[in-house]
């Protein structure tokens, strides 16, 4: 009898210990610019928004420029715009300037201007809390030309303290009289590893189909090295240079061809989290061919998002694809378009 009671007591103690471990206490404190304190659990800071999990309102998003001070005894990775990183807790600064935070590390205490902080990542964060993404869908129809177009996209991001894994997918289908339907589909998977001073490297793979450019399937793998030249709470500018090998098959049953290409990518993002929230992301990619003489490809994409209400946005995208020597089944050497959509961010 005593033995069974001891076993029951041991199980109860383990469950209690697990509950305290599995459900972190919400003891982090945030002081807003109206001098109100909010208590919760800091999930992350990224793109000028602090995610704070509260008991009363669930997880809320607070604009970073609306926060005076932050206090937490938990262990974080704190990233500054110029590439400097600290590992430690956050405390209230004794400075008269409210937009200061005290970063407490094993080496000591450092007072940091909050405008310089662009990322805060809990080291022991749970898997699902590190996932962000968005999805969108759109449809357009013109009576005069009887043109119908459907489009959709899906983006998923998994953010670790030293890496970013991304899954991206987009599709466009067009129907019009006296012409075969056209389609453009892209799928990509990338893994970006962060290094010191905003340097990093990226491994990526992609699959593309474009009937306008005569591509039935283009499968690519590559590696690149990148540098984040501008990283603030308002904008980002990233450059990548690397090498790609792809396997390309034309629409009309031609044999697959292996190509070696270089890649130069420029990515610029500007965002504003004051009402209404606006996010503009653009990138330009240049692919010089090492296999086919005088061939090069370019991809340009500009994506504009305007928040309609919480987590829902109106999107407008312009894209342009160029291939100086596409497969023989290509209708044209270039493809471009403008799409609109309604999307949701999670």
Buried (B, 14 or more C-beta within 10 A) or exposed (E): EEEEEEEEEEEEEEEEEEEEEEEBEBEBBBBBEEEEEBBBBBBBBBBBBBBBBBEEEEEBEBBBBEBBBBBBEBEBBBBBBEBBBBBBBBBBBEEEEBBBBBBBEEEEEBEBEBBBBBBBBBEEBEEEBBEBBBBBBBEBEEEEEEBBBBBBBBBBBBBBBEEBBBBBBBBBBBBBEEEEEBBBBBBBBBBBBBEEEBEBBBBBBBBBBBBBBBBBBBBBBBEBBBBBEBBBBBBBBBBBEBBBBBEBBBBEEBEEBEBBBBBBBBBBBBBBBEEEBBBBBBBBBBBBBEEEEEBBBBBBBBBBBEBEEEEEBBBBBBBBBBBEBBBEBBBEBBBEBEBBBEBEBE
